[in-house]
Amino acid sequence: MQNANNISLETLADVCKRERQRGFRTVLSHGCFDLLHVGHLRHFMEAKQHGAMLIVSLTSDRFVGKGPGRPLVDAEARAELIEALGPVDWVYINDHPSSVPVIEALKPDIYAKGPDYAVAEDDESGKITEERLAVEKHGGRLLITGGIKFSSTTLINRVKDLLP
């Protein structure tokens, strides 16, 4: 496990290339992961089952489009929390509005997204189709993990509703 603040995309791409040359599959998961919850952990655990190495790329603070005051947790802290999770091997903070440059650089065998991306038309970000095409262009595939759908935004709104 490596510190997200100390890894370049180029270095991570070299790591992925070496793993593939050794015959191991790489898995990439990308998202905001603001207010880390059990749904995220379950997603990472399932994603890791599909490869030898799980990389999580985080949306940098300036590109989180979840509403005012978001993210609640800054990128460095989100990265630190995710780095501490057992299934995660590498964390990268992506300072781009899309994960496509990360997909194109790393060429993962598997691109894992949560159950809220199962239906492209329901994708609030509008990016899942572009991401799927980017991973398929390099011979990879999109994996939609199962389980119960959790939402950081829903949890935040529930807490806000409890406040006077």
Secondary structure per residue as TSV (DSSP state, phi and psi in degrees):
chain	resnum	aa	ss	phi	psi
A	1	M	-	360.0	133.1
A	2	Q	B	-120.2	152.7
A	3	N	-	-72.0	129.3
A	4	A	G	-60.6	-29.1
A	5	N	G	-78.6	-9.9
A	6	N	G	-112.5	12.4
A	7	I	-	-123.2	133.3
A	8	S	-	-94.1	160.0
A	9	L	H	-63.7	-35.6
A	10	E	H	-64.8	-43.3
A	11	T	H	-64.5	-43.3
A	12	L	H	-64.0	-37.6
A	13	A	H	-62.4	-39.4
A	14	D	H	-64.5	-40.6
A	15	V	H	-60.7	-45.8
A	16	C	H	-62.0	-43.2
A	17	K	H	-60.9	-44.1
A	18	R	H	-62.4	-41.8
A	19	E	H	-62.7	-43.0
A	20	R	H	-63.8	-40.6
A	21	Q	H	-62.7	-28.7
A	22	R	T	-83.3	-2.1
A	23	G	T	91.8	12.8
A	24	F	-	-101.8	142.8
A	25	R	-	-85.5	144.1
A	26	T	E	-110.0	144.0
A	27	V	E	-123.1	134.6
A	28	L	E	-119.9	134.4
A	29	S	E	-125.3	137.9
A	30	H	E	-131.1	143.0
A	31	G	E	176.1	-174.9
A	32	C	-	-81.5	-47.8
A	33	F	-	53.8	41.3
A	34	D	-	-78.9	137.4
A	35	L	S	56.2	72.3
A	36	L	-	-53.4	134.3
A	37	H	-	-140.5	176.7
A	38	V	H	-61.5	-29.7
A	39	G	H	-62.0	-39.2
A	40	H	H	-64.1	-46.7
A	41	L	H	-58.1	-47.3
A	42	R	H	-62.2	-38.3
A	43	H	H	-61.0	-48.3
A	44	F	H	-63.1	-40.3
A	45	M	H	-62.5	-44.3
A	46	E	H	-68.3	-42.5
A	47	A	H	-59.2	-43.2
A	48	K	H	-62.2	-27.0
A	49	Q	T	-65.0	-15.1
A	50	H	T	-99.8	4.7
A	51	G	S	-165.1	171.1
A	52	A	S	-82.6	-22.4
A	53	M	E	-136.9	129.2
A	54	L	E	-110.6	121.5
A	55	I	E	-109.2	133.6
A	56	V	E	-115.0	122.7
A	57	S	E	-105.2	135.2
A	58	L	E	-106.5	141.6
A	59	T	E	-70.9	128.2
A	60	S	-	-65.8	159.5
A	61	D	G	-53.3	-41.8
A	62	R	G	-69.9	-14.8
A	63	F	G	-108.6	5.5
A	64	V	-	-75.4	115.9
A	65	G	-	-109.0	48.7
A	66	K	S	-96.9	0.8
A	67	G	S	121.6	176.5
A	68	P	T	-62.3	140.9
A	69	G	T	78.3	5.8
A	70	R	-	-107.6	146.8
A	71	P	-	-75.2	155.4
A	72	L	S	-72.7	-33.5
A	73	V	S	-113.9	127.7
A	74	D	-	-69.1	163.2
A	75	A	H	-58.2	-41.7
A	76	E	H	-63.7	-40.8
A	77	A	H	-70.1	-39.6
A	78	R	H	-61.3	-42.4
A	79	A	H	-62.7	-42.5
A	80	E	H	-62.4	-42.3
A	81	L	H	-62.9	-45.7
A	82	I	H	-68.2	-37.5
A	83	E	H	-59.4	-28.7
A	84	A	T	-78.0	-9.7
A	85	L	S	-81.9	135.4
A	86	G	T	-53.1	-44.3
A	87	P	T	-71.2	-16.1
A	88	V	-	-90.3	127.3
A	89	D	-	-97.1	-38.1
A	90	W	E	-140.8	147.8
A	91	V	E	-129.7	136.5
A	92	Y	E	-132.1	131.9
A	93	I	E	-91.3	116.7
A	94	N	E	-93.3	111.7
A	95	D	-	-95.4	59.5
A	96	H	S	-148.2	149.6
A	97	P	S	-69.7	-10.6
A	98	S	S	-133.6	156.6
A	99	S	S	-85.8	-4.9
A	100	V	H	-57.1	-44.0
A	101	P	H	-60.5	-32.8
A	102	V	H	-69.9	-43.9
A	103	I	H	-60.0	-45.8
A	104	E	H	-65.3	-35.4
A	105	A	H	-75.0	-43.2
A	106	L	H	-86.8	-27.3
A	107	K	-	50.9	55.0
A	108	P	-	-65.6	151.5
A	109	D	S	-71.6	-35.5
A	110	I	E	-129.6	134.6
A	111	Y	E	-114.9	110.1
A	112	A	E	-98.7	128.3
A	113	K	E	-128.5	158.1
A	114	G	-	-78.2	174.9
A	115	P	G	-62.7	-19.3
A	116	D	G	-71.6	-5.2
A	117	Y	G	-107.7	10.1
A	118	A	S	-62.9	-34.4
A	119	V	S	-113.2	112.2
A	120	A	G	-54.6	-37.1
A	121	E	G	-67.3	-21.2
A	122	D	G	-91.3	-2.6
A	123	D	-	-70.5	110.3
A	124	E	T	-65.0	-29.0
A	125	S	T	-76.4	-25.2
A	126	G	S	73.5	16.2
A	127	K	-	-111.0	-8.5
A	128	I	H	-63.3	-36.0
A	129	T	H	-66.2	-44.6
A	130	E	H	-61.2	-40.6
A	131	E	H	-66.6	-42.9
A	132	R	H	-60.8	-44.9
A	133	L	H	-63.1	-38.6
A	134	A	H	-64.3	-42.3
A	135	V	H	-72.9	-37.0
A	136	E	H	-68.3	-30.5
A	137	K	H	-58.6	-29.4
A	138	H	T	-102.4	14.0
A	139	G	T	86.5	6.3
A	140	G	-	-90.2	-175.9
A	141	R	E	-142.4	155.0
A	142	L	E	-84.5	131.8
A	143	L	E	-116.8	124.0
A	144	I	E	-99.8	114.9
A	145	T	-	-74.1	156.7
A	146	G	-	-92.2	-157.2
A	147	G	S	92.7	-179.1
A	148	I	-	-75.3	138.6
A	149	K	-	-79.7	119.9
A	150	F	-	-109.3	159.4
A	151	S	-	-145.5	123.5
A	152	S	H	-60.9	-41.3
A	153	T	H	-61.9	-43.1
A	154	T	H	-62.2	-43.2
A	155	L	H	-62.3	-43.6
A	156	I	H	-62.3	-43.7
A	157	N	H	-65.2	-36.4
A	158	R	H	-63.9	-41.9
A	159	V	H	-64.2	-45.0
A	160	K	H	-59.4	-36.4
A	161	D	H	-65.9	-24.7
A	162	L	H	-81.7	-17.1
A	163	L	-	-78.8	146.7
A	164	P	-	-69.5	360.0
